[in-house]
Amino acid sequence: MDQQQLHDDLLRLQAELREVSTLDERDREALERLASEIEALLEKQRHHPRELAPEYAGLRDQLRENVAALEASYPQLTLLMRNIIDSLAYLGI
């Protein structure tokens, strides 16, 4: 696992989040915030790839919370979230 794999997984997660259509308002808002944060991280990663550990740690925590809430209804989405959590752990974040 490396930074490129993490970047690719974030792009896939971002795309999956755009595809989800059947959520209650609370989950929709949480996922929209998550998608926005992913977009911001991807932009920062382009310019400063080695300076994002604190931001990734916050993202990891949010992903863990969302995985628990969405696991039964959105298995593909939660699989991507788990992959990103594992990538962050592998990178020491």
Secondary structure, 3 states (H helix, E strand, C coil): CCHHHHHHHHHHHHHHHHHCCCCCHHHHHHHHHHHHHHHHHHHHHHHCCCCCHHHHHHHHHHHHHHHHHHCCCCHHHHHHHHHHHHHHHHCCC
